[in-house]
Amino acid sequence: MRRRPPLVAATLAAFVAGAGLLVPFEKTVTLVAGVLLLLAFVVLGVFAIANPEYLARVPDDSEAPR
């Protein structure tokens, strides 16, 4: 099984924590923290996807859309 890079783990953790704070609570502090964590999720996700190793890899034929 392939290990996930730490950046991907941080991205998933930011999403889970942000959604966990945003959905069940109604206080301003938790809403702001949830929105900030979801914004962090977007930023971390962009950096996780747009890394040079991921962009430089050559896809094989099994990954091609049909």
MODELLER restraints for C-alpha pairs under 7 A, 6 or more apart:
rsr = mdl.restraints
at = mdl.atoms
rsr.add(forms.Gaussian(group=physical.xy_distance, feature=features.Distance(at['CA:7:A'], at['CA:48:A']), mean=6.08, stdev=0.5))
rsr.add(forms.Gaussian(group=physical.xy_distance, feature=features.Distance(at['CA:8:A'], at['CA:48:A']), mean=6.05, stdev=0.5))
rsr.add(forms.Gaussian(group=physical.xy_distance, feature=features.Distance(at['CA:11:A'], at['CA:41:A']), mean=5.17, stdev=0.5))
rsr.add(forms.Gaussian(group=physical.xy_distance, feature=features.Distance(at['CA:11:A'], at['CA:44:A']), mean=5.43, stdev=0.5))
rsr.add(forms.Gaussian(group=physical.xy_distance, feature=features.Distance(at['CA:11:A'], at['CA:45:A']), mean=5.87, stdev=0.5))
rsr.add(forms.Gaussian(group=physical.xy_distance, feature=features.Distance(at['CA:14:A'], at['CA:37:A']), mean=5.44, stdev=0.5))
rsr.add(forms.Gaussian(group=physical.xy_distance, feature=features.Distance(at['CA:14:A'], at['CA:38:A']), mean=6.49, stdev=0.5))
rsr.add(forms.Gaussian(group=physical.xy_distance, feature=features.Distance(at['CA:14:A'], at['CA:40:A']), mean=6.54, stdev=0.5))
rsr.add(forms.Gaussian(group=physical.xy_distance, feature=features.Distance(at['CA:14:A'], at['CA:41:A']), mean=5.23, stdev=0.5))
rsr.add(forms.Gaussian(group=physical.xy_distance, feature=features.Distance(at['CA:15:A'], at['CA:37:A']), mean=6.74, stdev=0.5))
rsr.add(forms.Gaussian(group=physical.xy_distance, feature=features.Distance(at['CA:15:A'], at['CA:38:A']), mean=5.71, stdev=0.5))
rsr.add(forms.Gaussian(group=physical.xy_distance, feature=features.Distance(at['CA:15:A'], at['CA:41:A']), mean=5.45, stdev=0.5))
rsr.add(forms.Gaussian(group=physical.xy_distance, feature=features.Distance(at['CA:17:A'], at['CA:37:A']), mean=6.92, stdev=0.5))
rsr.add(forms.Gaussian(group=physical.xy_distance, feature=features.Distance(at['CA:18:A'], at['CA:34:A']), mean=4.10, stdev=0.5))
rsr.add(forms.Gaussian(group=physical.xy_distance, feature=features.Distance(at['CA:18:A'], at['CA:35:A']), mean=6.48, stdev=0.5))
rsr.add(forms.Gaussian(group=physical.xy_distance, feature=features.Distance(at['CA:18:A'], at['CA:37:A']), mean=4.67, stdev=0.5))
rsr.add(forms.Gaussian(group=physical.xy_distance, feature=features.Distance(at['CA:18:A'], at['CA:38:A']), mean=5.18, stdev=0.5))
rsr.add(forms.Gaussian(group=physical.xy_distance, feature=features.Distance(at['CA:19:A'], at['CA:34:A']), mean=6.30, stdev=0.5))
rsr.add(forms.Gaussian(group=physical.xy_distance, feature=features.Distance(at['CA:21:A'], at['CA:30:A']), mean=5.69, stdev=0.5))
rsr.add(forms.Gaussian(group=physical.xy_distance, feature=features.Distance(at['CA:21:A'], at['CA:31:A']), mean=6.69, stdev=0.5))
rsr.add(forms.Gaussian(group=physical.xy_distance, feature=features.Distance(at['CA:21:A'], at['CA:34:A']), mean=4.98, stdev=0.5))
rsr.add(forms.Gaussian(group=physical.xy_distance, feature=features.Distance(at['CA:22:A'], at['CA:30:A']), mean=6.47, stdev=0.5))
rsr.add(forms.Gaussian(group=physical.xy_distance, feature=features.Distance(at['CA:22:A'], at['CA:31:A']), mean=5.17, stdev=0.5))
rsr.add(forms.Gaussian(group=physical.xy_distance, feature=features.Distance(at['CA:22:A'], at['CA:34:A']), mean=4.63, stdev=0.5))
rsr.add(forms.Gaussian(group=physical.xy_distance, feature=features.Distance(at['CA:22:A'], at['CA:35:A']), mean=6.92, stdev=0.5))
